[in-house]
Amino acid sequence: MALSGIFTGDLRWNSPWPVLAALFGVLSIQSVLLGLMMEMLMRTYYESQGKGPYAIRRVINGHKHIPYPVTDEG
């Protein structure tokens, strides 16, 4: 319906649903792009300062990591 109206020049918006669908479509694309942009900014910020996005203050009831012995047996 919308494509035929575009080609003939006779656009009729008898309902608010097409306008709302277009609005929410544009908003969803903008939200995704804003999220990607913020992710890049946060990564750049933390990499420039040489630290991670979080720091572990202390480990409660943690176990020391003991690696398994490496053997030549297959």
C-alpha positions as CSV (number, residue, x, y, z in Angstrom):
1,M,0.0,0.0,0.0
2,A,2.8,2.4,0.9
3,L,4.8,1.6,-2.2
4,S,1.9,2.0,-4.5
5,G,1.2,5.4,-2.9
6,I,4.8,6.5,-3.3
7,F,4.8,5.5,-7.0
8,T,1.5,7.2,-7.8
9,G,2.0,10.2,-5.5
10,D,-1.2,9.5,-3.6
11,L,-0.1,8.9,0.0
12,R,-3.0,8.4,2.4
13,W,-2.3,8.0,6.0
14,N,-5.7,7.0,7.3
15,S,-4.3,5.4,10.4
16,P,-1.5,6.4,12.9
17,W,0.0,2.9,12.7
18,P,2.3,3.4,9.7
19,V,3.7,6.6,11.3
20,L,4.2,4.9,14.6
21,A,5.9,1.9,13.0
22,A,8.3,4.2,11.1
23,L,9.0,6.2,14.2
24,F,9.7,3.1,16.3
25,G,11.9,1.7,13.5
26,V,14.0,4.8,13.4
27,L,14.3,4.9,17.2
28,S,15.3,1.3,17.4
29,I,18.1,1.8,14.8
30,Q,19.3,4.9,16.7
31,S,19.3,3.0,20.0
32,V,21.5,0.2,18.5
33,L,23.9,2.7,17.0
34,L,24.1,4.7,20.2
35,G,24.9,1.6,22.1
36,L,27.7,0.7,19.7
37,M,29.1,4.2,19.9
38,M,29.1,4.1,23.7
39,E,30.8,0.7,23.7
40,M,33.6,2.1,21.5
41,L,34.0,5.2,23.7
42,M,34.2,3.1,26.9
43,R,36.8,0.8,25.4
44,T,38.9,3.7,24.2
45,Y,38.6,5.4,27.6
46,Y,39.8,2.4,29.6
47,E,42.5,1.4,27.1
48,S,43.9,5.0,27.2
49,Q,44.2,4.8,31.0
50,G,45.7,1.3,31.0
51,K,43.1,-0.1,33.4
52,G,40.1,-2.4,33.2
53,P,36.4,-1.4,33.5
54,Y,36.4,-3.0,37.0
55,A,38.8,-4.0,39.8
56,I,38.5,-6.9,42.2
57,R,39.1,-5.6,45.7
58,R,39.3,-9.0,47.4
59,V,38.4,-12.6,46.9
60,I,36.2,-14.2,49.6
61,N,36.4,-18.0,49.9
62,G,38.5,-18.3,46.8
63,H,40.8,-21.1,45.9
64,K,44.3,-20.7,44.6
65,H,44.6,-21.8,41.0
66,I,46.8,-24.9,40.7
67,P,47.5,-25.8,37.1
68,Y,47.4,-29.4,35.9
69,P,50.8,-30.9,35.3
70,V,51.8,-31.1,31.6
71,T,52.8,-34.5,30.4
72,D,54.0,-35.8,27.1
73,E,51.6,-38.8,27.2
74,G,48.9,-38.5,24.5
